[in-house]
């Protein structure tokens, strides 16, 4: 039979589970402006897409990014 087209069926891709700048800021405990600054400095993962010009990420990507960030107030490795 004909192969079905590849769909985006992963639960983390459900529109209600995607994170915009404000959602990332809430998870990270920072302001939306800081998320935008991090994005411009490439210190946050690149957006996985854009919706009406606004970047979005999936929760697992942001969770991995947060887990890899040094704890606040602790020096980074090499400092």
Residue frames as a rotation matrix with the C-alpha (Angstrom) as fourth column:
UNK 1
0.566 0.824 0.000 0.00
0.824 -0.566 0.000 0.00
0.000 0.000 -1.000 0.00
UNK 2
0.278 -0.397 0.875 0.89
0.248 -0.850 -0.465 3.61
0.928 0.347 -0.138 -0.23
UNK 3
-0.479 -0.527 -0.702 2.98
0.836 -0.027 -0.549 4.96
0.270 -0.849 0.453 2.58
UNK 4
0.693 0.691 -0.206 1.34
0.718 -0.635 0.284 7.54
0.066 -0.345 -0.936 4.80
UNK 5
0.275 -0.605 0.747 2.97
0.045 -0.768 -0.638 10.97
0.960 0.209 -0.184 4.87
UNK 6
-0.504 -0.531 -0.681 5.10
0.735 0.150 -0.661 11.63
0.453 -0.834 0.315 7.92
UNK 7
0.496 0.742 0.451 3.04
0.277 -0.628 0.728 13.44
0.823 -0.236 -0.517 10.52
UNK 8
-0.591 -0.614 0.523 3.93
-0.298 -0.437 -0.849 15.39
0.749 -0.658 0.075 13.63
UNK 9
0.385 0.843 -0.377 2.25
-0.023 0.417 0.909 13.10
0.923 -0.341 0.180 16.13
UNK 10
-0.518 -0.625 -0.584 4.68
0.594 0.229 -0.772 13.46
0.616 -0.746 0.253 19.02
UNK 11
0.397 0.773 -0.495 2.77
0.896 -0.211 0.390 14.70
0.197 -0.599 -0.777 22.09
UNK 12
-0.121 -0.499 -0.858 5.32
0.674 -0.676 0.298 17.45
-0.729 -0.543 0.418 22.75
UNK 13
-0.943 -0.219 0.249 4.43
0.331 -0.553 0.765 18.96
-0.029 0.804 0.594 19.36
UNK 14
0.049 0.999 0.023 0.81
0.985 -0.052 0.165 19.55
0.166 0.014 -0.986 20.32
UNK 15
-0.056 -0.097 0.994 0.21
0.331 -0.941 -0.073 23.33
0.942 0.325 0.085 19.98
UNK 16
0.810 0.430 0.399 -0.79
-0.205 -0.430 0.879 23.64
0.550 -0.794 -0.260 23.63
UNK 17
0.809 -0.555 -0.194 2.56
0.502 0.482 0.718 22.12
-0.305 -0.678 0.669 24.71
UNK 18
0.152 -0.776 0.612 4.82
0.800 -0.268 -0.537 24.38
0.581 0.571 0.580 22.65
UNK 19
0.255 -0.171 -0.952 6.66
0.789 -0.531 0.307 27.13
-0.558 -0.830 -0.001 24.50
UNK 20
0.670 -0.080 0.738 6.84
0.440 -0.758 -0.481 30.71
0.598 0.647 -0.473 23.32
UNK 21
-0.299 -0.840 0.453 9.26
0.073 -0.493 -0.867 33.31
0.951 -0.226 0.209 24.70
UNK 22
0.018 0.382 0.924 7.04
-0.875 -0.442 0.199 33.92
0.484 -0.812 0.326 27.74
UNK 23
0.924 0.365 -0.116 6.75
-0.287 0.861 0.421 30.17
0.254 -0.355 0.900 28.41
UNK 24
0.296 -0.905 -0.304 10.51
0.541 0.422 -0.728 29.69
0.787 0.051 0.615 28.23
UNK 25
-0.361 -0.413 0.836 10.96
-0.344 -0.774 -0.531 32.67
0.867 -0.480 0.137 30.55
UNK 26
0.496 0.629 0.598 8.55
-0.810 0.086 0.580 31.17
0.314 -0.772 0.552 33.10
UNK 27
0.914 -0.156 -0.375 10.33
0.196 0.978 0.071 27.80
0.356 -0.138 0.924 33.03
UNK 28
0.065 -0.998 0.006 13.76
0.625 0.036 -0.780 29.39
0.778 0.055 0.626 33.35
UNK 29
0.464 0.154 -0.872 12.81
0.846 -0.369 0.385 31.94
-0.263 -0.917 -0.301 36.00
UNK 30
-0.711 -0.670 -0.214 13.98
0.527 -0.709 0.468 34.82
-0.465 0.221 0.857 33.81
UNK 31
-0.022 0.711 -0.702 12.26
-0.220 -0.689 -0.691 37.63
-0.975 0.140 0.171 31.96
UNK 32
0.727 0.331 0.602 11.08
0.502 0.342 -0.794 37.42
-0.469 0.880 0.083 28.34
UNK 33
0.862 -0.466 -0.202 13.64
-0.505 -0.748 -0.431 40.13
0.050 0.473 -0.879 27.51
UNK 34
-0.009 -0.890 0.456 16.39
-0.759 0.303 0.576 37.86
-0.651 -0.341 -0.678 28.84
UNK 35
0.241 0.155 0.958 15.12
0.366 0.900 -0.237 35.01
-0.899 0.408 0.160 26.65
UNK 36
0.974 0.151 0.171 15.26
0.215 -0.350 -0.912 37.33
-0.078 0.924 -0.374 23.62
UNK 37
0.520 -0.853 -0.031 18.79
-0.845 -0.520 0.124 38.45
-0.122 -0.039 -0.992 24.59
UNK 38
-0.083 -0.523 0.848 19.88
-0.335 0.816 0.471 34.82
-0.938 -0.245 -0.243 25.01
UNK 39
0.601 0.382 0.702 18.37
0.499 0.506 -0.703 34.06
-0.624 0.773 0.113 21.61
UNK 40
0.966 -0.247 -0.079 20.28
-0.229 -0.673 -0.703 36.92
0.121 0.697 -0.706 19.97
UNK 41
0.160 -0.954 0.254 23.50
-0.973 -0.109 0.205 35.72
-0.168 -0.280 -0.945 21.64
UNK 42
0.267 0.047 -0.963 22.80
-0.518 0.849 -0.102 32.08
0.813 0.526 0.251 20.69
UNK 43
-0.798 -0.505 0.330 23.02
-0.535 0.341 -0.773 30.99
0.278 -0.793 -0.542 24.34
UNK 44
-0.085 0.822 0.563 19.61
-0.527 0.442 -0.726 29.31
-0.846 -0.358 0.396 24.10
UNK 45
-0.515 -0.087 0.853 18.77
0.529 0.751 0.396 26.56
-0.675 0.655 -0.340 21.61
UNK 46
-0.955 0.211 -0.207 17.56
-0.295 -0.624 0.723 27.91
0.024 0.752 0.659 18.29
UNK 47
-0.134 0.977 0.166 13.78
-0.764 0.005 -0.646 27.96
-0.632 -0.213 0.746 17.96
UNK 48
-0.640 -0.022 0.768 12.30
0.258 0.935 0.242 24.85
-0.724 0.353 -0.593 16.46
UNK 49
-0.302 0.544 0.783 9.92
0.919 -0.054 0.392 26.95
0.255 0.837 -0.483 14.46
UNK 50
-0.974 0.105 -0.199 8.08
-0.050 -0.963 -0.266 30.22
-0.220 -0.249 0.943 14.22
UNK 51
-0.235 0.958 0.167 4.37
0.972 0.234 0.029 30.89
-0.011 0.169 -0.986 14.45
UNK 52
0.767 0.531 0.361 3.25
0.581 -0.813 -0.039 34.23
0.273 0.239 -0.932 13.10
UNK 53
0.398 -0.722 0.567 6.84
-0.126 -0.655 -0.745 35.48
0.909 0.225 -0.351 13.43
UNK 54
0.423 -0.208 0.882 7.26
-0.903 -0.182 0.390 34.36
0.079 -0.961 -0.265 17.05
UNK 55
-0.473 -0.687 -0.551 9.75
-0.600 0.710 -0.370 31.62
0.645 0.155 -0.748 17.97
UNK 56
0.643 0.609 0.464 8.67
-0.761 0.441 0.476 28.42
0.086 -0.659 0.747 19.69
UNK 57
-0.585 -0.796 -0.155 10.37
-0.708 0.595 -0.381 25.46
0.395 -0.113 -0.912 21.32
UNK 58
0.360 0.622 -0.695 9.24
-0.036 0.754 0.656 22.08
0.932 -0.212 0.294 22.61
UNK 59
0.825 0.046 0.563 9.36
-0.550 -0.160 0.820 21.47
0.128 -0.986 -0.107 26.35
UNK 60
0.833 -0.550 0.062 12.00
0.496 0.792 0.355 18.66
-0.245 -0.265 0.933 26.12
UNK 61
0.239 -0.770 0.591 14.42
0.663 -0.316 -0.679 20.98
0.710 0.554 0.435 24.28
UNK 62
0.274 -0.093 0.957 14.06
-0.444 -0.895 0.040 23.69
0.853 -0.436 -0.286 26.93
UNK 63
0.959 0.068 0.276 14.29
-0.278 0.418 0.865 21.16
-0.056 -0.906 0.420 29.77
UNK 64
0.588 -0.805 0.076 17.61
0.804 0.573 -0.157 19.86
0.083 0.154 0.985 28.35
UNK 65
0.082 -0.538 0.839 18.87
0.289 -0.793 -0.536 23.44
0.954 0.287 0.091 27.98
UNK 66
0.589 0.206 0.782 17.92
-0.600 -0.536 0.594 24.28
0.541 -0.819 -0.192 31.56
UNK 67
0.975 -0.219 0.046 19.60
0.139 0.755 0.641 21.12
-0.175 -0.618 0.766 32.87
UNK 68
0.356 -0.893 0.275 22.84
0.882 0.224 -0.414 22.07
0.308 0.390 0.868 31.09
UNK 69
0.385 -0.182 0.905 22.93
-0.066 -0.983 -0.170 25.64
0.921 0.005 -0.390 32.45
UNK 70
-0.680 -0.625 -0.384 25.08
0.382 0.145 -0.913 26.34
0.626 -0.767 0.140 35.51
UNK 71
0.207 0.738 -0.642 23.15
0.966 -0.050 0.253 26.99
0.155 -0.672 -0.724 38.71
UNK 72
0.598 0.079 0.798 22.63
0.120 -0.993 0.008 30.64
0.792 0.091 -0.603 39.52
UNK 73
0.808 -0.301 0.506 25.32
-0.586 -0.493 0.643 32.09
0.056 -0.817 -0.574 41.71
UNK 74
0.552 -0.656 0.514 27.76
0.218 0.709 0.670 29.27
-0.805 -0.258 0.535 40.97
UNK 75
-0.068 -0.639 -0.766 30.74
-0.717 -0.503 0.483 29.96
-0.694 0.582 -0.423 38.74
UNK 76
0.879 0.273 -0.390 30.79
-0.476 0.533 -0.700 28.32
0.016 0.801 0.599 35.34
UNK 77
0.671 -0.680 0.294 33.42
0.575 0.728 0.373 25.70
-0.468 -0.082 0.880 34.65
UNK 78
0.057 -0.763 0.644 36.68
0.937 -0.182 -0.297 27.41
0.344 0.620 0.705 33.86
UNK 79
0.568 0.181 0.803 35.85
0.019 -0.978 0.207 30.62
0.823 -0.103 -0.559 35.75
